[in-house]
Amino acid sequence: MTALLNLHGLTKAYPGVIANDDVSFDIDKAEIHALLGENGAGKSTLVKMIYGLVKPDAGTMTLNGKPFAPHEPRAARAAGIAMVFQHFSLFDALTVAENVALGMEDAGPLRDLSNRIEEVSNRYGLPLSPASRVGDLSAGERQRVEIIRCLLQDPQLLIMDEPTSVLTPQEVEILFETLRALKEDGRSILYISHKLEEIRALCDAATILRHGQVVGSCIPRDTTARAMAEMMVGAAFETPETRPQGSGEVLLDIQSLSLPATSQFGTPLRDVSLTLHAGEIIGIGGVAGNGQDELLAALSGETRSDAAAITLDGQPIGRLGPTGRRALGLSAAPEERLGHAAAPDMSLTENAALTGHVREKLARRGFIDWRRARDFAERVITAFDVRTPGASSAARSLSGGNLQKFVIGREVLQRPRVLVVNQPTWGVDAAAAAAIRQALIDLAADGAGVIVISQDLDELMEISHRFGALNGGRLSPLRPAAGLTLEEVGLMLGGAHDMEVAHV
């Protein structure tokens, strides 16, 4: 028997939707197994059942040939199942060892735990100091904390959800070496990612979900990324059609923008300068925590600056707030979907009105025209294929990917002069990501200027005309995206801003 975990007929339904419908497949021992599917396909519900966060309505699981039905995560961990979530659950003010201790049932004395952390980190190529404060760590180092915390519990199966979304190419390779070492030790990994070339490079097998059902399986290294994507969505989809860079007038000009950090663990912006032209897409990369959120806040108006530091169509806007900037044509979509880009308990109609009331003329004499607001929300839902019962649905009821489509669509359909987006396709499946990228390309082709802040380098290289990297709040000189090598991009992300650059 080579199967470590067997899933048979797992079914879970919620009001109005069947999240998982008779799902069956095996994860073998010492195997890296990919779980693929578009947004809303049922991946999250399935791993929550494996990890004891959700109880299935029907079906069974066996682990090492024995019945397995965890009633809570503690029971799953005791049986040998560990999970590294997409969003880190760490306390910035605590040390690595203290954070690890909080996630363990019986951590023991902190000194002994620190020795164990060093032993595991050295064994699996995850360099980390137990005494380091988490708030001072990079995103890649924070992920190592989560992984080491899991490994100290000696798991048989490690579940990883979008593990490379915040890593540099160099950190991705380190992670892959670690996962391969875990496989050599006989451990299994259930790997969830929308980055299909990574799946092809790393995984031994893949199971594809669509609408809550298993629709196929494949050997990733023998299957193209496009073929896997089309299995996920059940149809062919178009690759984004890039457009030549516009040679239009200057829309947005930023000169020597410096702002202090807004929190203890925030990143100050240091002398950021760039010029955005009509018809241009500028891509800005960077490892998480290097000033991306601060830059978006400064451009959106959530953080004010000197009036002349930022100009839009030649008009100083540094002192204006978000509403004033939107009225002039500068829109923004932040990274955090639920709670920042959208109010969780408000309907999609209400969320459409939150940012669209000025440019879509959704308000009269201080009162919202709810019919027009609903029509606008429904246009977004239709244009961006947002999977939802309707515009009256609460934002929190949507899957992460569908809410992302709504948030991006809400801004694009307002036809801004300048659009600034942070992580536009984070957690979005391949087909939806292609549609969002095409919408950004089309917006620029129609004469707008677009700034895309993203940790997805493939995305930035695919759609950007010029590329820059944020490191420690500093923006590197912008370089033409065409022809940049992965090594050059990695050096830029690491802060090598003194590289010889072409003047554009």
C-alpha positions as CSV (number, residue, x, y, z in Angstrom):
1,M,0.0,0.0,0.0
2,T,1.5,3.3,-1.1
3,A,-1.4,5.6,-0.2
4,L,-0.9,7.8,2.8
5,L,-4.3,9.6,2.7
6,N,-7.4,8.2,1.0
7,L,-10.4,10.5,0.4
8,H,-13.6,8.7,-0.6
9,G,-16.9,10.4,-1.5
10,L,-16.3,13.6,0.5
11,T,-19.3,15.9,0.2
12,K,-20.0,19.3,1.8
13,A,-22.9,21.5,1.1
14,Y,-23.7,25.1,2.3
15,P,-27.0,26.9,1.7
16,G,-27.3,27.4,-2.1
17,V,-24.0,25.7,-3.0
18,I,-22.4,22.3,-3.0
19,A,-18.7,23.0,-2.1
20,N,-17.5,19.4,-2.6
21,D,-19.5,16.8,-4.4
22,D,-18.3,13.1,-4.0
23,V,-14.6,14.0,-4.0
24,S,-12.3,10.9,-4.1
25,F,-8.6,10.6,-4.7
26,D,-5.4,9.4,-3.0
27,I,-2.2,11.1,-1.8
28,D,0.7,8.6,-1.9
29,K,3.5,8.4,0.6
30,A,6.5,10.5,-0.2
31,E,4.6,12.4,-2.9
32,I,4.1,16.0,-3.8
33,H,0.5,16.2,-4.9
34,A,-1.0,19.3,-6.5
35,L,-4.7,20.3,-5.9
36,L,-5.8,22.5,-8.7
37,G,-9.0,24.3,-9.5
38,E,-10.4,27.7,-10.4
39,N,-11.7,30.1,-7.7
40,G,-14.7,28.6,-6.0
41,A,-13.9,25.0,-7.2
42,G,-13.9,23.7,-3.6
43,K,-10.2,23.5,-2.8
44,S,-10.4,25.4,0.5
45,T,-13.3,23.4,1.8
46,L,-11.6,20.2,0.9
47,V,-8.4,21.0,2.8
48,K,-10.4,22.3,5.7
49,M,-12.1,18.9,6.0
50,I,-8.7,17.2,5.9
51,Y,-7.4,19.6,8.6
52,G,-10.4,19.3,10.9
53,L,-11.8,22.8,10.4
54,V,-14.9,21.5,8.6
55,K,-16.9,18.3,9.1
56,P,-18.0,16.6,5.8
57,D,-21.7,15.8,5.3
58,A,-20.8,12.5,3.7
59,G,-17.8,10.4,2.7
60,T,-14.8,9.0,4.5
61,M,-11.1,9.4,4.9
62,T,-8.4,6.9,5.8
63,L,-4.8,7.7,7.0
64,N,-2.3,4.9,6.8
65,G,-5.2,2.6,6.2
66,K,-7.0,3.6,9.4
67,P,-10.2,5.6,9.6
68,F,-9.5,9.4,9.9
69,A,-12.1,11.9,10.9
70,P,-10.6,14.9,12.8
71,H,-13.1,16.9,14.7
72,E,-10.7,19.8,15.1
73,P,-7.2,20.9,13.9
74,R,-5.6,19.6,17.1
75,A,-6.8,16.1,16.2
76,A,-5.5,16.4,12.7
77,R,-2.1,17.6,13.9
78,A,-2.0,14.7,16.4
79,A,-2.6,12.3,13.6
80,G,0.3,13.8,11.5
81,I,-1.4,16.5,9.3
82,A,0.1,20.0,9.3
83,M,-0.9,23.0,7.3
84,V,0.8,26.2,6.2
85,F,-1.9,28.8,5.4
86,Q,-1.7,31.4,2.7
87,H,-2.0,34.2,5.3
88,F,0.7,33.9,8.0
89,S,-0.5,33.7,11.6
90,L,2.4,35.4,13.3
91,F,2.9,38.1,15.9
92,D,5.4,40.7,14.8
93,A,6.4,41.8,18.3
94,L,7.4,38.2,19.3
95,T,10.6,36.3,18.4
96,V,10.7,33.3,16.1
97,A,10.9,30.9,19.1
98,E,8.0,32.6,20.8
99,N,5.8,32.4,17.7
100,V,6.7,28.7,17.2
101,A,5.8,28.0,20.8
102,L,2.4,29.5,20.5
103,G,1.5,27.1,17.7
104,M,2.5,23.9,19.5
105,E,0.6,21.8,22.0
106,D,3.7,21.1,24.2
107,A,6.6,23.4,23.2
108,G,8.7,22.8,26.3
109,P,11.3,25.3,27.6
110,L,12.1,28.1,25.2
111,R,15.9,27.3,25.3
112,D,15.3,23.7,24.3
113,L,12.8,24.8,21.6
114,S,15.3,27.2,20.2
115,N,17.8,24.4,19.8
116,R,15.2,22.3,18.0
117,I,14.4,25.1,15.7
118,E,18.1,25.5,14.8
119,E,18.4,21.8,14.2
120,V,15.4,21.6,11.9
121,S,16.3,24.8,10.0
122,N,19.8,23.5,9.3
123,R,18.5,20.1,8.3
124,Y,16.1,21.4,5.7
125,G,17.9,24.4,4.5
126,L,15.7,27.0,6.2
127,P,18.2,29.4,7.8
128,L,16.5,31.2,10.7
129,S,17.6,32.6,14.1
130,P,15.2,31.6,16.9
131,A,15.9,34.9,18.6
132,S,15.0,37.1,15.7
133,R,11.9,39.3,16.0
134,V,9.3,38.3,13.4
135,G,8.5,42.0,12.6
136,D,12.1,42.3,11.3
137,L,11.9,39.3,9.0
138,S,11.2,39.2,5.2
139,A,8.2,37.4,3.8
140,G,10.3,34.4,2.9
141,E,11.7,34.2,6.4
142,R,8.2,34.4,7.9
143,Q,7.2,31.5,5.8
144,R,10.1,29.5,7.2
145,V,8.8,30.1,10.7
146,E,5.4,28.6,9.7
147,I,7.1,25.6,8.0
148,I,9.4,24.9,10.9
149,R,6.5,25.1,13.4
150,C,4.8,22.4,11.3
151,L,8.0,20.3,11.0
152,L,8.6,20.3,14.7
153,Q,5.3,18.3,15.0
154,D,6.8,15.6,12.8
155,P,3.9,15.6,10.2
156,Q,3.3,12.8,7.7
157,L,1.4,15.2,5.4
158,L,2.1,18.9,5.0
159,I,-0.6,21.0,3.3
160,M,0.6,24.2,1.6
161,D,-1.8,26.9,0.3
162,E,-0.3,29.3,-2.3
163,P,3.2,29.1,-0.6
164,T,5.1,31.1,-3.2
165,S,2.8,34.1,-3.6
166,V,5.1,36.4,-1.5
167,L,8.6,35.0,-2.4
168,T,11.4,36.1,-4.7
169,P,12.6,33.7,-7.4
170,Q,15.6,32.8,-5.2
171,E,13.3,32.1,-2.2
172,V,11.1,29.9,-4.3
173,E,14.0,27.8,-5.3
174,I,15.0,27.5,-1.6
175,L,11.5,26.4,-0.7
176,F,11.4,23.8,-3.5
177,E,14.7,22.3,-2.3
178,T,13.2,22.1,1.2
179,L,10.0,20.4,-0.1
180,R,12.0,17.9,-2.1
181,A,14.1,17.1,1.0
182,L,10.9,16.5,2.9
183,K,9.7,14.1,0.2
184,E,13.1,12.3,0.4
185,D,12.4,11.8,4.1
186,G,9.2,10.1,3.2
187,R,6.8,12.9,3.9
188,S,3.9,13.9,1.6
189,I,2.9,17.4,0.6
190,L,-0.5,18.6,-0.7
191,Y,0.3,21.7,-2.7
192,I,-2.2,24.3,-3.8
193,S,-1.1,27.0,-6.3
194,H,-2.3,28.9,-9.3
195,K,1.2,29.0,-10.6
196,L,1.1,26.1,-13.1
197,E,4.7,26.2,-14.2
198,E,5.7,25.8,-10.5
199,I,3.3,22.8,-10.4
200,R,5.0,21.3,-13.4
201,A,8.5,21.8,-11.9
202,L,7.7,20.4,-8.4
203,C,4.7,18.1,-8.2
204,D,4.5,14.4,-8.9
205,A,0.7,14.2,-9.5
206,A,-2.2,16.6,-9.7
207,T,-6.0,16.3,-9.0
208,I,-8.2,18.9,-10.7
209,L,-11.5,20.2,-9.1
210,R,-14.2,22.0,-11.0
211,H,-17.5,23.1,-9.4
212,G,-16.7,20.9,-6.4
213,Q,-16.1,17.7,-8.3
214,V,-13.0,15.9,-9.4
215,V,-12.8,16.3,-13.2
216,G,-9.4,14.8,-13.9
217,S,-5.9,14.1,-12.8
218,C,-2.5,14.3,-14.5
219,I,1.2,14.0,-14.2
220,P,2.2,17.7,-14.2
221,R,5.7,17.3,-15.8
222,D,4.0,15.5,-18.8
223,T,1.2,18.2,-19.1
224,T,1.4,21.7,-20.4
225,A,0.4,24.6,-18.1
226,R,-2.3,25.6,-20.7
227,A,-3.7,22.0,-20.7
228,M,-4.0,22.0,-16.9
229,A,-5.6,25.5,-16.9
230,E,-8.2,24.4,-19.5
231,M,-8.9,21.3,-17.4
232,M,-9.6,23.6,-14.4
233,V,-12.0,25.9,-16.3
234,G,-13.5,23.3,-18.7
235,A,-12.8,25.4,-21.7
236,A,-10.1,27.1,-23.7
237,F,-9.2,30.7,-22.7
238,E,-7.3,33.5,-24.4
239,T,-3.8,34.5,-23.4
240,P,-3.7,38.3,-22.7
241,E,-2.9,40.2,-25.9
242,T,-0.2,42.7,-25.1
243,R,-0.2,46.2,-26.7
244,P,2.7,48.5,-27.7
245,Q,3.6,51.2,-25.1
246,G,1.7,54.4,-25.7
247,S,3.7,57.6,-26.3
248,G,1.1,59.8,-24.7
249,E,1.4,62.8,-22.4
250,V,2.5,62.6,-18.7
251,L,-0.5,61.6,-16.6
252,L,1.1,61.0,-13.2
253,D,4.4,62.4,-11.9
254,I,6.0,61.5,-8.6
255,Q,9.1,63.4,-7.5
256,S,11.2,62.5,-4.4
257,L,8.2,61.2,-2.4
258,S,9.3,60.4,1.1
259,L,6.9,59.4,3.9
260,P,7.5,57.9,7.4
261,A,6.2,54.5,8.3
262,T,2.7,54.5,9.5
263,S,3.3,51.7,12.1
264,Q,6.1,50.2,14.1
265,F,6.6,47.4,11.5
266,G,5.7,49.5,8.4
267,T,8.2,50.7,5.8
268,P,8.9,54.3,5.1
269,L,9.0,55.5,1.5
270,R,12.4,56.9,0.6
271,D,12.8,59.3,-2.3
272,V,10.4,57.5,-4.7
273,S,10.2,59.0,-8.2
274,L,8.5,57.9,-11.4
275,T,6.6,59.3,-14.4
276,L,3.6,57.5,-15.9
277,H,2.4,58.2,-19.4
278,A,-0.9,57.7,-21.1
279,G,-1.1,54.2,-22.6
280,E,1.6,52.9,-20.3
281,I,1.7,50.1,-17.7
282,I,4.4,50.3,-15.1
283,G,5.1,47.1,-13.1
284,I,6.5,47.4,-9.6
285,G,7.8,44.2,-8.0
286,G,9.0,43.6,-4.5
287,V,9.0,41.1,-1.7
288,A,6.1,41.7,0.7
289,G,6.8,44.3,3.3
290,N,9.1,46.6,1.3
291,G,6.7,49.5,0.9
292,Q,4.0,48.2,-1.5
293,D,1.1,49.1,0.8
294,E,2.6,52.4,1.8
295,L,3.1,53.4,-1.9
296,L,-0.5,52.5,-2.8
297,A,-1.8,54.5,0.2
298,A,0.3,57.5,-0.8
299,L,-1.0,57.3,-4.4
300,S,-4.7,56.6,-3.5
301,G,-4.8,59.5,-1.0
302,E,-5.2,57.4,2.2
303,T,-1.8,58.9,3.2
304,R,-1.3,62.6,2.4
305,S,2.0,64.1,1.3
306,D,3.4,67.4,0.2
307,A,1.1,68.8,-2.4
308,A,3.7,69.0,-5.2
309,A,5.2,65.5,-4.6
310,I,2.4,63.9,-6.7
311,T,0.8,65.6,-9.7
312,L,-2.0,64.3,-11.9
313,D,-2.3,66.0,-15.3
314,G,0.0,68.7,-13.9
315,Q,-2.2,69.4,-10.9
316,P,-0.7,68.9,-7.4
317,I,-2.8,66.2,-5.6
318,G,-0.6,65.3,-2.6
319,R,-3.0,67.0,-0.1
320,L,-6.1,65.5,-1.6
321,G,-7.9,62.4,-0.1
322,P,-9.2,59.4,-2.0
323,T,-12.5,61.0,-3.0
324,G,-10.8,64.1,-4.4
325,R,-8.4,62.0,-6.3
326,R,-11.1,59.7,-7.7
327,A,-13.0,62.8,-8.9
328,L,-9.9,63.8,-10.9
329,G,-9.5,60.3,-12.3
330,L,-7.1,58.5,-10.1
331,S,-8.5,55.2,-8.8
332,A,-6.8,52.5,-6.6
333,A,-7.4,48.9,-5.6
334,P,-5.5,47.7,-2.5
335,E,-4.1,44.3,-1.8
336,E,-6.4,43.4,1.1
337,R,-9.7,42.5,-0.5
338,L,-11.9,41.9,2.5
339,G,-11.9,44.8,5.0
340,H,-9.9,47.3,2.9
341,A,-11.0,47.0,-0.8
342,A,-14.5,45.9,0.3
343,A,-16.6,46.1,3.4
344,P,-17.4,42.4,4.3
345,D,-21.0,42.8,5.5
346,M,-22.1,45.2,2.9
347,S,-23.7,44.0,-0.3
348,L,-22.0,44.2,-3.7
349,T,-24.3,47.1,-4.6
350,E,-23.2,49.0,-1.5
351,N,-19.6,48.2,-2.2
352,A,-19.9,49.4,-5.7
353,A,-21.3,52.7,-4.4
354,L,-18.4,53.1,-1.9
355,T,-15.9,53.9,-4.6
356,G,-18.1,54.5,-7.7
357,H,-20.5,57.2,-6.4
358,V,-18.4,60.1,-7.8
359,R,-17.4,58.9,-11.3
360,E,-20.6,56.8,-11.9
361,K,-22.8,59.6,-10.5
362,L,-24.5,57.3,-8.1
363,A,-25.4,60.1,-5.6
364,R,-27.8,63.0,-5.9
365,R,-28.0,65.8,-3.4
366,G,-26.2,63.6,-0.8
367,F,-28.4,60.5,-1.3
368,I,-27.4,57.3,-3.1
369,D,-29.4,56.4,-6.2
370,W,-29.7,52.7,-5.3
371,R,-31.1,51.7,-8.7
372,R,-28.1,53.1,-10.5
373,A,-25.8,51.6,-7.9
374,R,-27.3,48.2,-8.4
375,D,-27.1,48.6,-12.2
376,F,-23.4,49.4,-11.8
377,A,-22.7,46.4,-9.6
378,E,-24.5,44.1,-12.0
379,R,-22.4,45.5,-14.9
380,V,-19.2,44.6,-12.9
381,I,-20.6,41.1,-12.1
382,T,-21.4,40.5,-15.8
383,A,-18.2,42.0,-17.3
384,F,-15.8,40.2,-14.9
385,D,-17.7,36.9,-14.6
386,V,-18.1,37.3,-10.8
387,R,-19.7,34.0,-9.5
388,T,-22.4,35.2,-7.1
389,P,-26.2,34.8,-6.7
390,G,-26.5,38.6,-7.3
391,A,-25.7,42.2,-6.4
392,S,-27.5,41.9,-3.1
393,S,-25.0,39.2,-1.9
394,A,-22.6,40.3,0.9
395,A,-19.0,40.7,0.0
396,R,-17.9,38.2,2.5
397,S,-20.0,35.5,0.8
398,L,-17.8,35.5,-2.3
399,S,-14.7,33.3,-2.6
400,G,-11.5,35.3,-2.5
401,G,-10.9,35.1,-6.2
402,N,-14.4,36.2,-7.1
403,L,-14.2,39.1,-4.7
404,Q,-10.9,40.1,-6.4
405,K,-12.6,40.1,-9.8
406,F,-15.4,42.3,-8.4
407,V,-12.9,44.8,-6.8
408,I,-10.8,45.1,-10.0
409,G,-13.8,45.3,-12.2
410,R,-15.4,48.0,-10.1
411,E,-12.3,50.2,-10.6
412,V,-11.7,49.4,-14.3
413,L,-15.3,50.1,-15.3
414,Q,-15.1,53.6,-13.9
415,R,-12.7,54.5,-16.7
416,P,-10.0,56.2,-14.6
417,R,-7.2,58.3,-16.0
418,V,-4.8,56.5,-13.8
419,L,-5.3,53.1,-12.0
420,V,-3.0,51.8,-9.3
421,V,-3.6,48.2,-8.2
422,N,-1.8,46.0,-5.7
423,Q,-1.7,42.3,-6.3
424,P,-4.5,42.3,-9.0
425,T,-4.6,38.6,-9.5
426,W,-3.5,37.3,-6.1
427,G,-5.3,34.0,-5.4
428,V,-7.2,34.1,-8.7
429,D,-7.3,31.1,-11.1
430,A,-5.5,31.1,-14.5
431,A,-8.5,32.0,-16.6
432,A,-9.7,34.8,-14.3
433,A,-6.1,36.1,-14.0
434,A,-5.8,36.3,-17.8
435,A,-9.1,38.2,-18.0
436,I,-8.0,40.7,-15.3
437,R,-4.6,41.2,-17.1
438,Q,-6.4,41.8,-20.4
439,A,-8.7,44.3,-18.8
440,L,-5.6,46.3,-17.5
441,I,-4.0,46.0,-20.9
442,D,-7.2,47.3,-22.6
443,L,-7.5,50.1,-20.1
444,A,-4.0,51.3,-21.0
445,A,-4.6,50.9,-24.7
446,D,-7.6,53.2,-24.3
447,G,-5.2,56.0,-23.0
448,A,-5.1,55.4,-19.3
449,G,-2.0,55.0,-17.2
450,V,-1.7,51.8,-15.1
451,I,0.6,51.0,-12.2
452,V,0.6,47.3,-11.2
453,I,2.2,46.5,-7.9
454,S,2.6,42.7,-7.7
455,Q,4.7,39.9,-6.3
456,D,3.9,37.8,-9.3
457,L,6.9,38.4,-11.6
458,D,5.5,36.4,-14.5
459,E,2.5,38.8,-14.4
460,L,4.6,41.9,-14.4
461,M,6.8,40.7,-17.2
462,E,3.7,39.8,-19.2
463,I,1.9,43.1,-19.1
464,S,4.4,45.8,-18.1
465,H,6.1,48.2,-20.4
466,R,8.6,49.3,-17.7
467,F,9.6,47.6,-14.5
468,G,10.9,48.8,-11.1
469,A,11.5,47.1,-7.8
470,L,10.7,48.3,-4.3
471,N,13.3,47.4,-1.6
472,G,13.2,49.0,1.9
473,G,10.9,51.7,0.6
474,R,13.2,52.7,-2.3
475,L,12.1,52.3,-5.9
476,S,14.8,51.3,-8.4
477,P,15.2,53.2,-11.6
478,L,12.6,51.9,-14.1
479,R,13.8,49.6,-16.9
480,P,12.1,48.4,-20.0
481,A,10.4,45.1,-19.1
482,A,11.2,43.5,-22.4
483,G,14.5,41.7,-22.2
484,L,14.9,41.7,-18.5
485,T,16.3,38.4,-17.2
486,L,15.1,36.6,-14.1
487,E,18.5,37.1,-12.5
488,E,18.4,40.8,-13.2
489,V,14.9,41.1,-11.7
490,G,16.0,39.1,-8.6
491,L,19.0,41.4,-8.1
492,M,16.6,44.4,-8.3
493,L,14.2,42.9,-5.8
494,G,17.2,42.3,-3.5
495,G,18.1,46.0,-3.5
496,A,20.8,46.2,-6.3
497,H,19.5,49.6,-7.4
498,D,22.8,50.8,-8.5
499,M,22.8,48.6,-11.6
500,E,23.5,50.2,-14.9
501,V,20.1,51.1,-16.4
502,A,18.8,52.4,-19.6
503,H,17.3,55.9,-19.5
504,V,13.7,55.8,-20.7
